[in-house]
Amino acid sequence: MLGAASFGDWIGLLATSIFTAAQFKQPAAQGVAFGATIAVRLLPALFLGPIAGVFADRFDRRWTMIITDLLRFVIYGSIPLVPLLGGSPGLTAIWATVATLLGETITLIWIPAKEAAVPNLIPKSRIEVSNQLTLVTTYGITPILAALSLSAMTAGLQQSGASLPDWAQPVQIALYLNALSRLATALVVFFGIREIGGRSAEREHAATEQTMTRQFLDGWKYIGKTPLVRGLVLGIFGAFAAGGVVIGAAKTYAVSLGAGEAAFSLLFGVIFLGLACGIGLGPMIVRDLSRRRWFGMSIVLSSGSVMFLGLAFHLSMALFGALLVGAGAGMAFLAGTTLLYGEVEDAVRGRVFAVVQIGVRMVLLAAITLAGVLVGLGSSRRVELGSVHLDVSSTRVLLLVAGAVGIWVGIGAFRQMDDKKGVPVLADLIGSVRGRPLAPPEEFVRSGLFVVFEGGEGAGKSTQLTLLAEALREQGQDVVVTREPGATPLGGRIRGLVLDHSEDGPSPRAEALLYAADRAHHVATVVRPALARGAVVISDRYVDSSLAYQGAGRTLPVQEISWLSSWATGGLKPDLVVLLDVDPGVGLGRVSARGAGTDRLESESKAFHDRVRYAFLDLAAADPKRYLVLDAARPAEELAGMVTARLVDVLPAPASETTGPSPDPAQDEVTPAGPATAGATPGTASATAAAPDTAPAAPPSGAAATTSGAASSVRANRSSPKAEESALEEMADAFGLDESPKS
């Protein structure tokens, strides 16, 4: 139905313009008639636009569509009949213009009614696919089909040499087809789409209790006060304004490239090719990316491409930029209309779509007109750069300014609509393209401190963990000592599966998933509750162990391990990671010296442990602010002093100052569950420099949390002084170089 209506629109536009121009013999008069007929199609938006949406929300949308289609059938069908009834060429041209004005005025009522009714017919999950088909049909297939049909009829008649009566000329037939498409649409809606009839209780109440003026004002108020809708509307306007500037300046711009008149048509066609590619291929490329984010990013892409056009000095560069302009605009339009369909309330949907449709027409017309005027008033200078010359003209300046304004609009829309605040943009885009979009961190009130000890086998993590816990308790801190895996009863059972020697041990991927399950449960039941009450949580291993052991050691894709762990932990990152670096030969010697046997990971080859060691060092080098790298060969007391000194400025207020006497330390000890493996319970290790690592190096499934870039190691809600973030780190956050959301 919508395809037939779109075909009628385009063939009617072409046929009406050609028919009107054909009434005159002078080329100048023909040009004026042709242009005036097209321009008239935009004028109704000025007069009826403000109230068109009220009709869609106030009256039955099904009957609104039927009545307006029947009226358009009569109006458009009358255009070719005027000369047959004896009308003069002047009268015929006048009536064609008036009929076009009336038809477009009625169309302004039909469009919001149709747009508001569609979401009530299609499941929400299929709206995007439906929009793709509609937009590709409307702006891709039917314009080409209409032009080819009219051209084929004309060429066929000329080739055959046949003489047809005036009423059967190709242009007249096209006008009849335009009218009949309206009749067909009305019949389909009347007999086949009864579901869109009637009014909801809310719309019924508004129609009886409010005047049309009140409904009109409420519609604008809804747009202004709803961040999502406001961002969508402004973003769509910005995208079409950028496109309008390119179209308005295209002819002069083509001349500045030295490519001649043919380049204008080429640029124009490439923009629409990009539009079709963006609409048709965009969802397949971004896959699971948030549509709210995709919308803002598409506007930035389109506007940035406009700026690229302003700097292009060769036709090939300009064509590439034009393709991206169209693709960005197409993706923005698809994402925007899809969001409007799914998010806007049915009671105001007609008014919102009226503002969008009418605003797009007006913005596009204004942008094309303004660009043409400014380009005409400007001048051009040629800059020679060796063998390369560049024409610096008002056209290029206009493109640069328009692109910059469009980027500003896109960023503003993105900020208003972002539904994944705290998630780096580029990392989220890359993850979505790979089918693994990042999730925002789980929100919770956090006033504690999270410290993690990492390192290879025999590094002495448990020794340092115990010394730190004792030192903090002496200061009156509420301390929770824990480990991964095995800190909970469930974790204990998982620990037995992943560490015990068995002929039927888990495969590398199964191992990674088991560690992720342990970590998800551990974070939810132990770590987050402790941080929420303001405790200092000290963990023997966390995310980086998975990246090092399962990623580097087992040679699984590190990005996949990172995404899995980020999802499992809800984006929770430690404030400080203490990496105890030890040569694998020395560390494994310590493990053997304790005489308790080895688990599955400790018994791996030296090459395996070498890969693990260097993976830890690479992680620390990528995020030096969050890491404290220490040589594990130093005396234990010296290492403990370094760790304590690093924490001086970031510790929360002691528990004795905030909640009274310090709780019993035994209650803050998380007793490892499950089968005993090599190593002692955290918190009971001997404080000697040569003590072996008493907590087994069980590599949990890691998260991007510790691999990601600079994040402040001090949270805003702590009572201690906050470390100042460097400009480089702020830039890293702004450009999304951090792979996982912060919490």
N, C-alpha and C positions, 0 to 999 in steps of 0.2 A: 504494500500500500504506500509506504513512505517513498519507496523507489519510484513508483509511478508518479507520485506528487512531485518529487524532485526532478524527474525527467520533464514533466510539464513545466516546471518553473524555468528550467534552463532553455528548453526549446522555445518557450514563450518569450523569454527575454531576448533571444536572438531574433526570432521571427518578428516580434513587435517592432524592434529597433530597425530591422531591415525593411519591413513593410512601411513604416512611417517615412524612412528616408527615401523610399522608392516613389513617394508621391510627388517628389520634386525633381527637376531636371538639372539645376545648377549644382555643381559639386559642393560649393560652400553651404548652400541651403541643405543639401543632403547630410553634410557633416553636422550642422547644427541640430537637425532633426534627430539624427542618430544619437548624439550625445545627450540631448535634452530628454529623450525617452528613457535612457538609462538613469540619468540623474533624478528623474521624477520618482523612480522606484525608492529612492532614499528619503524623499520629502515627508511621507506620511509619519515617519518616526518622530518628526518634530511636533506633529499635531496630536496624533492619537496615542503615541507611545506611552505617555505617563499613565493612561488609564487602561491600556490594553490588558495588562495583567489582572486588573480587578475583575474583568469579565470572566477570565478563566477560573478565578477563585469564588466568584459570587454566583455564577450560573452553572447549570449542568454542562459539563465539558463535552459530553457526547453530542448533545444537541447543538452546542456552540460550533463544534467542528462540522456537523452536517449542514447547518444553515449557512455558515460562511462558505463552505465548498459549493453549495448550490448557487449562492450569489456570485461567486467567482466564475462558475460555469456560464452563467448568463452574461456576465460582463465581458469575459474574454471571448466568448463565442460571438458577441455582437461586433467585435472589431472588424473582421473581414466582411461582414454583411453590409456595412455602411456604403462602400462604393458600389456594391451590387444593387443597392436601393436608390442609386442615383446621386449619392453624395459627391461633392467636389473634392479634389485633392486636398485643398486647405481644410475643409470640414473633416475629411477622413483623418488627416494628421492630428487635428485638434481632438477628435474623439478618441483616437488611439492613445494620446497623451492623457486625456481625462480618464479613460477606462483603466489605463495602467495605474494612475494615481488611486482610483477607487479600489482596484484589485489589491494593490499593496496595502492600502489602509485596512481592508478586510483581512488580509494575510496576517497583519500584526495582531489581530484577535485570535486567529487560528493557531499561530505558532505557540503562544503560551499555553493554550488549552491542550494542544498535542503534547508538548513537553511535560506538562504537569500530569497528564494521564498515563504516560508510558511507564513510570515506575510502579503503577498499580497493576500492570499487566505482567511484569517480568520479575522473576525472583532476584533478590538483591545480588546474589552471587553471579548472575548472568548479565547484569546491567552493563558492565564494561564491554563484554563481547557484543552486546546489542548496539552500544554506542559506536564501536568500531565499524560494524556493518553499516550503520546509518550514515556516519560521517564519510566513510570511504565511498559509499554510494552517492551521497549528496555532493561531495566536492571532488570526487575522482572519476567514478564511472559515468554517472548521468551527464555531466557537462560534456565529456568527450563523446558519449553516445548521441547526445542532442546535436552537437556540432557535426558529427559524421553523418547523422541521419539527414539533416538539412542539406549538407554538402552533397550527399549521394543522390538525393532527390533532384537537386538542381543540375548536377552533372549528368545524371541519367537522362533528364529531359533534353539537355543540350545535345548530348551524343545521339539520341534517337531522332532528333529533328522533328518530333511530333509537336503538334500545336494543340494546346489544351485551353479550355475556356478559362476566363479570369478566376472563377471561383475554385478551380482545381489546380492553380499554380502551386509550386512547392511551398512558398511562404504561407499561402492561405491554408494549405493542408496542415502545416506545422501549427498554425493558430487554432485550427479545429482540434488537433491533438491536445494542445494545451488545455482547451476548454473541456474536452472529453475526459482528460485525466482528473479534473476536479469532480466531474459527475461520478466517475468510477470510485474515487476516494469516498465521496459522500455515501454511495451505496454500500461500500464495504463496511464503513463505520456503522451505518444504520442496521444492516442485516448481520454482520459478523462480529462486531466488537461491542456487545451490549454491556460488558463488564465495567466499562468506564463511565456508565451512566449513573445518575443520582449524585447526592452530596453527602459527605460525612456529617455527623452530628455537629462537629465544630464549625464546619463551613455553613451548615444550615443556620446555626445560632448567629454567626457573624453576619450572614446575609439579612437576617430579620432584625438584628439589634443595631447594626452599624450602617451608616450611609456609605456611598461609594467613595466620598472624599475621605471619610474616616479610615476605610480599608486601604485606600491609597497611601495615606500617611503612615498607617501601621506597617505597611509593607516596607517602606523606606526605613522606618524605625527598626524593624527586624534586621534588615541588612546592616544598618549602622552599628547595632549593638551585638551582633553575633560575629565573633572574630573569624570563624571559619568562612562564613558567607562573605564577610567583608574582604577577607584575603583573596577568596576566589574571584570575586567580581573585579577587584582592583587588578589582580594578576592577569585575568583574561583581557581586560582593557589594555594593560601594558603590553601584552604580547601582540595584540592586533595593532596597537599604535606603532610598535616597532616595525611590523610588517607593512603598515601603511606608509611609513617614512621611506622604506626601501622602494616600494612601488612608485611613490611620488617622485623620488629622486633617481629612479632607475635609468631613465633615458639620458639624462645629463651625465650620470655616472658611467654609463656605457661609453659615451663619447670620451670621457676622461681616460678611459682605458685604451683608447685608440682602436677600439674594436668595431666601430661603426654601428649603424642602425640594427643590424642583425643581432648584435649582442643584447639589445634590449629585450627582444622576444625570447632569446635564449635564457636570460636571467629570470624573466617572468615565468617561463615554463619550468625552470629548475626549482624555483620556490614552491610551486604547486606539486612538483615531484617529491620534494622533501616533505611537504605537508602530508602527502599520501604515505610516504615511508614512515613518518613519525606516528601516524595513526595506526597503520597496519602492523608495523614491526616493533614499535615502542614497548608494548606490554610483554612481548616475548623476550626482549633484551633485559629489561629491569626486573622481570619476574615478580618476586615477592616484596619488592621495595614498597614502603608506605606510599600510598597514592597522594597523601598530603605533601610529603617530601618531594615526590616526583614532580608534582605540579610546580612548586617553586624552583626546583632545579631545572625544569624545562624552560621556564621563562628566562632564567639566567643564561642557559645555553643559547636560546634564540637571540637574546640581547647582546651577549658576548660576540656572537657571530655577526651581528650588525656592526659592532666595533671593528671586527676583523675585516669586514668589507671596506670600512673607511681607511684601512691601512694597506689593502691589497693593491699591488701594482701590475698584476697580470690577470688576463681573463680567466685562466685556469684557477687561480686563487679565488677570484670573485665567484666563480661557479661553485666552488667548494663551500665558500661562505654562504652563498644563497641556499645551497642544499641544507646546510645546518640551520639557517634561519627558518626555513620551512619545516624541518623536522622538529625543531624545538617548539615552534608555534603549534604544530599538529599534536605533539604529545601534551602540551599544556592545555589545549582545547579538549582533548579526550579526557585527560585526568580531571579537568575542571568540571566538565559536564557530568562525568561519572559521579564525582563527589556531590554535586548539586542534586542529582537524581536520588542518591542514597541518603544524604544527610539533611536535606531541607524538608521541613514539615509539609505535609500535604496541604494544610490550610493556607499556606502562603507561597506554595511552590509556583503558582502561575505568575504572581507578581515578581518573584525573584527572577524567573526565566524571562519575563518581559523586560526587566531592567538589563539583563545580560544581552538578550538579542537586540534590543533597541540601542543599548549603549555601544555594542560592538559596531553596529552600522554607523552610528554617529562618530565614534572615535576613529574608525577606519576612514570615513569621508573627510573628517577634519585633518587627520594626519596626512592623507594624500594631498589635500588642498594646500595645507600649510607648507609641506615639503616642497611642492611645486613652486609656491610663491617665493620661499626663501632661496631656493636654488636659482630661480630666475633673477633675483635681486643681487645675488652674490657674484663673485669674480673668481678667477683661477690664476694660480702661479705655478710655474714648472720649476721643480728643484732637481738639479743634476747631481747625481752621486756616482761619479765615474761613468761607467757604461749604462748605468740604470738611471732612468728619470722618473720622477713622480709628480703628477699634477696635484698640487695642494689647492683644493677648491672649496667653495662653500658647501658643495655636495659632500665632500669627505668630512668636513667639520660637522655638518649636520648628522651624518651617520655616526660619528664618534659620540656626539652629545646624546643622540637618541639611544644608542646602545648603553651608554652609562646610566641614563635615566631608567632604562628598562631593567638593568641589573639591580639598581636600587629598588625598583618596584618588586622584582622577583625576590630579593632578600627580605624585603618587608613582608611580602605574602608568606614566605617560608617561615619567618619568625612567628607570625600570627597563627599559623596553622600547624606548626610542628607538633606531632604527637609522639615524638621519641626524643624529648629534650635530654641532653647529656650524652647522646649517642653520636660519635663522630660521623660526619656526613659521608666523607669519601670511603671510610672503612665500611659503612653501612651499604653504600652503593656497590662496592666490590663484593661484599658478602652476599648481597641480594642477587647479583648477576651469577654468582656461583651457586645460588640456591640456599644460602645460609645467612639470611638477614640477621642483624644484631638486634637484641631486645634491650629496651631501656632498663636501667638498674631498678631493682625492687626498692621501693621507698620505705625507710624506717628511720626513726629517731636514733641517731648514733652519737654517743658521747664518749665511748671508750676508745681504746687504742688496740690495733691489730698488728702484732709482730710475728714474723715467720722466720724460722731457721731452715736454710736449705744447704745442700752440699752432697758430695758423693759418699760412698760407703766409708765408715771409719773416720769421718771428719770431726767427730766430737760434738755433734749438734745437741745431743741430750745433756751433755755436761754443761754446755753454755746455757741451754734452756733452763736447767736447774739453778745455776748460779744467778741468772737474771731474775727468775721468779723469787728466789730468796731475798735478793737485794731490794726488789720492789715491795715485797711484803714488809720488809723492815721500814720502808718509807710510808707504810699505811695504805698501800694500793690494794685494790680488790683485783686479784690475779687469778686467771683461769688458764691452766696448762693443759694442752690437748695435743693430739697427733692425728696424722692421716697415713693409712687407713686404720680403723679399729677403735675410734674414740667412743663409739656407741655400740649397744648390743648388735644392731644390724650391721654396723661397720665391722664388728668382730667376726661375724660370719663371712663377710666379704673378704676380710683379711686372710682368713684361712683358705679361701678359694684362690687368691692371687699369689700368695707367698709360699704355701706349702709345696714341697716337691711331690709331683704326681705325674703319672704317665699321661693322664688326661687333663693336663693343665690348659688354661684358656689360651686361645689364639691371641695375637697382638691386638686386634680390634676388640675382641671380647674383653681383654684385659683393660683396655682404655675405657670401655663402657662400664665395667665394674668399678673402676676407680672413680668415674664420674658419678655413679650412683652413691658410692660412699660419701663423696664430697658434698653432693646435694643434700643428703640427709644430715651430714655433720654441720654444714653451714646453717641449715634451717633450725636444728634442734640445740646446737651448742654455741656456735660462734655469734650469730646475730643476737640471740637473747642476751648473751654476756655483754656485747658491745652496746646494746640498747640500755642496759642498766649502768653503763659507765665503767665496766671492768677493763683491765688490760688482758687481752687474749694472746697467749704465746703458743704458737703451733709448731710442732715438729713436722715440717713439710706442708706444702700447699700446692698451688697451681703449677709453679715452675717445675716441680718434680715430674709432672706428666709431660710437659713440653720437652724436658731433658730425657726422661727415661722412655716414654712411649714414642715421642717424636724423634729425637736423635738416636736413642738407643735401639728402639724397635724399627726405626726408619719409617714411621707412619707420617703422613702429611701433617706438618706442624700447624698449618692454618686450620685444619679440621679439628685437631686436638684443642686448639685455642678456642674455636667457636663452641665446641662441645662443653668445655669447662666454663666459659662465660655464661652459657645457658644454665648450667648446673648450679652455679654460684649466684645467679641473679646479678652478675656484674660486680660482686664484692671484691675489693682489692685490699691487700695489706698496706698499712701505712709505712712499714719498714720491712725489708727482706734482708736478713743477715746471711750472706753467703760465705760459708767456711770452705775455702778452697784447699784441696789436698790432692797430691799426686795419687792416682789410683793404686799404684804399687804399694805406697805407704799405707793408704787407707785399708786396702784388702789385707795387708799384713796385720793391721790392728784387729780386723774382724777374725782372722785365723787365730790370733794370740789369745782371744778370750775363750776359745775352746768350746763354744756353744753350737758349733755347726753353722751352716749357711742356708739361707733361704733361696728361692728361685732366682731372685735378682742378684744377690751377692755372689752366686755361683756362675754368673755370666762371664764371658771372656774379657780380657783386659782391653781389647779393642772396643767392646761395648762400653766399658766404663770410661775409656778415653773420650768417646763421643759424648757421653753424658757430661763429663767435666767441662769440655769446651762449649757445650750448649749452655750450661749454667753461666759461664763467663761471657758468652755472647749476649745473653739476656741482661746481665748486669751492665754491660757496656752500652746497651740500648736505652737504659733507664737509670743513669747514675744517681739521680736525686733520691730515688726510692731505695737504692741498694747500698749496703755496707759490705764491701768485700774484704775479708780478712784471711791472712795466711794461717791455716789451721795448725801449722807446725810451731807456732808461738806458744808460750806458756798459757795455761787456761786462765789464770788470774789476769794476765795482761789483756787477753781477748775480752774477758768479761768487763774490764774497765773501759775498753773502747766501745763496747755495746752500750753500757750504761751512759757514757758521755754523750753518745749520739742521741739518746732518748731524753736528755735533760729538758730540752725546750719543747717537747711534744707530749709529755705525759699529762694525763688528765689530773684534776685535783684529787688528792688522796681520799680514799673512802672514809677515813676518820673525820675529814673536814666536811663531807657532804652527807653521809648517812650514819654517822656515829661510829662506834667501835668497829674495828676491822673484823670481818667474818672469819670463822675458823678456816685456816688454810686448807685443811683436809677436805672441806666442802667445795673448794674451788679446784680440786684436782680431778680431772676427768680420768676415771679408771679405764684403761684399755680393756676392751671386751674381746672374747674369742680366744683361740688357742694361743698359747705362749710361743713366741718365736724368738729368734736370737735378739737379745737386748733386754734391758730392764725397763720397768715402767718409767715414763717420763717423770722427772722430778726426784729420782732416787739415785741418779748416777753419781759416781765418784768425781770430785772436782780436782782432777789431776790432768796435767797437760797431755799425758800420753794415753789417757783413757780412751778406749775405743768408743765409737759411736754406738750407744746402747739402744737407740731406737732404730729398728730396721728401716733401711732406705726404701720404703715402699712408695713407689712413684704414683701418686694419685693422678687422676685425669686432670690436666691443667687447663687453665683458662687464659684467654688473651689478657686477662687482668694484669699479670706481671710481665708480659712481653710488651705491653703497649707503652707508648711514649709518656712524656713527663706529666705526672699528675702530682698535685700538691700532697705532700706527706702529712699535712696537718689539716684537719677539718675545721670548718668555720665555727662549729658549735662546741669546740673545745675551749677550756678556760685558759690554756697556755698560749704564749705568743705564737703568732702564725708566721711561718717562713714566707719570705717574699718570692713570688714566682718570677722567673726571669722572662725577658721579652721573647727569647727564643722559644721557651716553653709555651708562652701564650700563643705564639704563631703556630706552634705544633698543634695545640688544641683547636685553634680556629680552622686550620686546614684539615682537621680530622685525621691526623697521623696516628692517633691512638686507636687501636683496633677494637677496643671494648668499652662499653659505657662505664662511667665512673659512678661510684656510690659513696 
